[in-house]
């Protein structure tokens, strides 16, 4: 079992998700990455550029859950849970 940590921004994003009825979908993804951050399905993408070393999973067509895996600590740091287009 991996430990989950949330950035301030991810906590704000969680409130936004709840207001647009995507909370359950995000929680399902969080359970998946808490058990195994590399599990497929659902598929994930390894990000490049500014977010190099991070991973992304779709919450829906517009919103994504972006996280980093900290292997040494057996931890997952959730960076964002909202659109990646903003």
LOZADO-527863 format. One record per atom (N, C-alpha, C): x, y, z; residue in three letters. Coordinates in steps of 0.02 Angstrom, whole numbers, plus 50000, padded with zeros to 5 digits. Layout:
BEGIN
XYZALA...
//
This chain:
BEGIN
500424994150000UNK500005000050000UNK500455006250000UNK500335010649953UNK500715016849947UNK500375022449986UNK500775026750015UNK500515032550052UNK500365038150002UNK499785041350009UNK499605046949965UNK499715053650000UNK500015058349964UNK500105065149988UNK499795069849936UNK499505075249959UNK499175080049913UNK499485086949920UNK499625090149863UNK499855097049865UNK499255101549882UNK499405107849900UNK498865112649913UNK498405113249852UNK498715113449793UNK498325114149731UNK497875108049721UNK498125102049735UNK497715096049727UNK497115096149774UNK497215098849834UNK496655099349881UNK496125104149855UNK496345109749826UNK495875114549795UNK495505111149737UNK495885107449697UNK495595104049639UNK495075098949661UNK495185095649717UNK494715090649742UNK494035093949757UNK494055099949785UNK493425103449798UNK493065105149733UNK493445107149681UNK493145108649617UNK492825102349587UNK493175096749592UNK492915090449565UNK492255088549598UNK492215089549664UNK491605087949700UNK491025092249675UNK491175098549657UNK490645103049635UNK490385101349564UNK490775097549525UNK490555095649458UNK490415088049453UNK490295084949510UNK490095077849514UNK490615073049485UNK491255074449494UNK491785069849472UNK492165066849531UNK491915068049592UNK492265065649652UNK492345058049652UNK491815054349635UNK491855047049636UNK492355044249586UNK492385047149527UNK492865044949476UNK493575046249500UNK493705052049530UNK494375053649556UNK494555048949613UNK494075047549658UNK494215043049714UNK494385036049689UNK494055033749637UNK494205027249608UNK494935027049584UNK495145032349549UNK495835032749525UNK496335033049583UNK496155036649636UNK496605037049694UNK496695030249728UNK496175026249730UNK496225019549758UNK496695015249715UNK496635015849650UNK497065012149604UNK497795013949616UNK497955020549618UNK498665022449625UNK498915021249695UNK498475020949745UNK498695019349812UNK498895012049816UNK498555007649780UNK498725000549778UNK499344999249735UNK499375002449677UNK499945001749632UNK499935007449581UNK500385012349588UNK500375018149543UNK500525016549470UNK500765010549456UNK500925008649387UNK500405003849357UNK499855002649393UNK499354997849370UNK498995000249308UNK498884995449261UNK498454996849204UNK497964991149198UNK497364991749175UNK497024998049166UNK496845001349232UNK496635007449235UNK496595012149179UNK497285014449157UNK497365016149094UNK498025018049068UNK498275024649098UNK498935025349098UNK499245031449121UNK499765033649070UNK499955040049074UNK500475042849030UNK501045045449072UNK501655044349049UNK502235047349080UNK502315054249048UNK502355059449090UNK502375066249064UNK503085068449050UNK503145073449006UNK503795076248987UNK503775083848998UNK504335087048987UNK504365094348995UNK504385096449068UNK503985101549085UNK503985104149154UNK503785098849205UNK503365094149184UNK503125088949230UNK503475082249219UNK504085082549193UNK504475076449181UNK504545072449245UNK504445065949241UNK504475061649300UNK503795060749333UNK503285064149308UNK502615063549335UNK502195059149289UNK501635057049315UNK501175052849277UNK500485056049276UNK500085054149227UNK499425057149219UNK498925051649202UNK498325052149233UNK497775047649217UNK497155051949205UNK496735049949159UNK496125053649142UNK495595052649195UNK495315058249220UNK494715058049261UNK494115057949213UNK494135062349164UNK493655062349108UNK494025065249048UNK493665067048996UNK493985069448935UNK494375075948947UNK494165080048995UNK494475086449007UNK494965086449066UNK494805082749117UNK495195083149180UNK495645077149189UNK496215078549221UNK496715073249233UNK496955073449305UNK497165067549328UNK497485066949393UNK498235066349378UNK498635071049403UNK499355071149390UNK499715069649456UNK500185064849454UNK500525062849516UNK501255060849503UNK501635060949557UNK502335058749556UNK502395052649601UNK502815047949582UNK502935041949622UNK503605042849657UNK503595042449724UNK504205042949764UNK504375035849788UNK504775032349749UNK504925025249760UNK505205023849829UNK505705027949851UNK506055026649914UNK505585026749974UNK505095031349972UNK504635032050029UNK503995028050019UNK503935024349963UNK503305020849946UNK502725025749951UNK502805031549919UNK502305036949923UNK502135039449853UNK501525042049848UNK501285045149787UNK501075052249805UNK501365057149769UNK501205064149780UNK500725066449725UNK500115068049744UNK499615070349696UNK499715077849685UNK499865079749623UNK500015086749607UNK499395090549586UNK498995087649541UNK498395091049515UNK497835085949504UNK497215088549507UNK496645084249492UNK496125088249452UNK496365092749411UNK495915096949371UNK496175096949301UNK495925101349259UNK496135101549190UNK496875103249183UNK497205100349134UNK497905102049122UNK497965107349067UNK497405110049046UNK497415115248995UNK497425122249024UNK497375122949091UNK497375129649121UNK498075131849137UNK
//
